[in-house]
């Protein structure tokens, strides 16, 4: 169940039954696992729903007013954890950079979920393949990143030395 939930949580689009079956293995019953997850979500403000040929988490309709009220309080979509902001800055200053490069900066693996959240917010995208064995994917910032941080170009980023020494 945890694997299915993790995949659905990280996905911005519905995930097909076949894709879920690959995650849990062909011996497991995806339908029974989905029913179990749905049962655990009873009474929660979100549900596991079948839409557009796949499964995804979505907010229950009776909470639409609460979500709208929260959205009216201000744009909450660009709230970041400290690690998300750190990774976003590392990508901005060192792009294109792959996960190994991020690990070198942070001294630990950067989770795929964190990168997926930044990608979901359209702040990062895939860059050119890295010139390392296996040609791993790299990450670059997007036009949305520039707009979110009121930058015309990446040249408008503060000087790295100023950022480091002002902390």
HELIX and SHEET records of a PDB file:
HELIX    1   1 UNK A    2  UNK A   10  1                                   9    
HELIX    2   2 UNK A   17  UNK A   24  1                                   8    
HELIX    3   3 UNK A   30  UNK A   40  1                                  11    
HELIX    4   4 UNK A   61  UNK A   63  5                                   3    
HELIX    5   5 UNK A   64  UNK A   72  1                                   9    
HELIX    6   6 UNK A   82  UNK A   94  1                                  13    
HELIX    7   7 UNK A   99  UNK A  106  1                                   8    
HELIX    8   8 UNK A  112  UNK A  120  1                                   9    
HELIX    9   9 UNK A  143  UNK A  148  1                                   6    
HELIX   10  10 UNK A  154  UNK A  156  5                                   3    
HELIX   11  11 UNK A  160  UNK A  165  1                                   6    
SHEET    1   A 2 UNK A  46  UNK A  51  0                                        
SHEET    2   A 2 UNK A  54  UNK A  59 -1                                        
SHEET    1   B 2 UNK A 124  UNK A 126  0                                        
SHEET    2   B 2 UNK A 139  UNK A 141 -1                                        
END                                                                             
